[in-house]
Amino acid sequence: QSMASSAQPSILTPPVDATVCLNSNAEFYCSTDGESIVWRVNGTGADAFPELQSPLLNFLYPGVEAILLVPGIRKLENTNFTCIGGTFGVSSSTSDPVQLFVQGPPSPPSNLTATPLNE
């Protein structure tokens, strides 16, 4: 049973916003019933951002799943990540954009008091 090649692929599991600690890695997960997944960062191909990695691309028959590994660095905040599921040469569907939120480093406790040293 093969899917009609003209069928519009759908995003089965869209990525969701991720919150990570500074310098930890976030994972954006996406799956589609299409034949390919492409990640876009602010509308541009993710390969234009060398700090991003796509370590997982699994073929599910039918469908594909992919993970985009995003380092928790400040310059990637307020960035839109989208996942596009496509059938080769025909059509594609794009997920809603998701964002990365970077936390930390934790602020020092406010209840510290300085103790003068006896000289």
C-alpha positions as CSV (number, residue, x, y, z in Angstrom):
1,Q,0.0,0.0,0.0
2,S,1.7,3.2,-1.2
3,M,0.6,6.7,-0.5
4,A,-0.4,8.7,-3.6
5,S,2.6,10.8,-4.5
6,S,0.4,13.9,-4.8
7,A,-0.9,13.7,-1.3
8,Q,-0.1,16.7,0.9
9,P,2.2,15.4,3.7
10,S,1.2,16.4,7.2
11,I,3.3,17.2,10.3
12,L,2.5,14.3,12.7
13,T,4.4,15.6,15.7
14,P,5.3,19.3,15.4
15,P,8.2,20.7,17.4
16,V,7.4,22.5,20.6
17,D,9.1,25.4,22.4
18,A,12.2,24.4,24.4
19,T,13.7,25.8,27.6
20,V,17.3,24.9,28.4
21,C,20.0,26.0,30.8
22,L,22.8,28.0,29.4
23,N,25.2,25.8,27.4
24,S,22.9,22.8,27.5
25,N,21.5,21.3,24.4
26,A,17.8,21.5,23.4
27,E,16.2,19.0,21.2
28,F,13.5,19.9,18.7
29,Y,11.6,16.8,17.6
30,C,9.5,16.6,14.5
31,S,7.8,13.8,12.5
32,T,5.9,13.8,9.2
33,D,4.2,11.3,7.0
34,G,6.0,12.7,4.1
35,E,9.3,11.5,2.6
36,S,11.7,14.2,4.0
37,I,12.2,16.7,6.8
38,V,14.0,20.0,6.4
39,W,14.7,22.3,9.4
40,R,14.5,26.0,8.8
41,V,15.9,28.7,11.2
42,N,14.3,32.1,10.7
43,G,13.2,30.8,7.3
44,T,16.8,29.9,6.3
45,G,18.2,26.4,5.9
46,A,19.5,25.1,9.2
47,D,22.8,24.2,7.4
48,A,23.6,28.0,7.4
49,F,24.0,27.7,11.2
50,P,27.0,25.6,11.9
51,E,26.3,25.4,15.7
52,L,23.1,23.4,15.0
53,Q,23.2,19.6,14.5
54,S,20.6,17.3,13.1
55,P,21.7,14.0,14.7
56,L,18.6,12.0,14.1
57,L,16.8,11.4,10.8
58,N,14.8,8.1,11.0
59,F,12.6,6.7,8.2
60,L,9.4,5.4,9.7
61,Y,7.8,3.9,6.6
62,P,5.7,5.8,5.8
63,G,7.2,8.9,7.2
64,V,10.3,10.5,8.7
65,E,11.2,11.7,12.1
66,A,14.0,14.2,12.9
67,I,15.7,15.9,15.8
68,L,17.5,19.2,15.6
69,L,20.0,19.7,18.4
70,V,20.2,23.3,19.4
71,P,22.9,24.6,21.9
72,G,21.5,26.8,24.7
73,I,23.3,30.1,23.7
74,R,21.8,33.5,24.0
75,K,22.2,34.4,20.3
76,L,19.7,31.7,19.4
77,E,16.9,33.2,21.6
78,N,14.1,34.9,19.7
79,T,14.9,32.6,16.7
80,N,12.1,30.8,14.9
81,F,12.7,27.1,14.2
82,T,10.3,25.3,11.8
83,C,10.2,21.8,10.5
84,I,9.0,21.2,6.9
85,G,7.7,17.8,5.9
86,G,7.8,17.1,2.2
87,T,7.2,14.6,-0.5
88,F,9.9,14.7,-3.1
89,G,9.3,17.2,-5.7
90,V,5.7,17.7,-4.9
91,S,4.4,19.5,-1.9
92,S,5.2,20.2,1.7
93,S,3.8,21.3,5.0
94,T,5.4,23.6,7.5
95,S,5.1,23.4,11.3
96,D,4.3,26.5,13.4
97,P,7.5,28.2,14.5
98,V,8.9,27.3,17.8
99,Q,11.5,29.1,20.0
100,L,14.4,28.4,22.3
101,F,14.4,29.9,25.8
102,V,17.8,30.0,27.6
103,Q,17.9,30.0,31.4
104,G,20.7,30.9,33.7
105,P,23.2,31.2,35.0
106,P,21.4,31.3,38.4
107,S,21.6,34.6,40.2
108,P,23.6,34.4,43.5
109,P,21.5,34.1,46.6
110,S,20.5,37.5,48.1
111,N,20.9,36.5,51.7
112,L,24.7,36.4,51.8
113,T,26.3,38.7,54.3
114,A,29.9,39.7,54.5
115,T,31.7,38.8,57.7
116,P,34.5,41.2,58.5
117,L,37.7,39.4,59.3
118,N,39.4,40.0,62.7
119,E,42.8,41.4,62.0
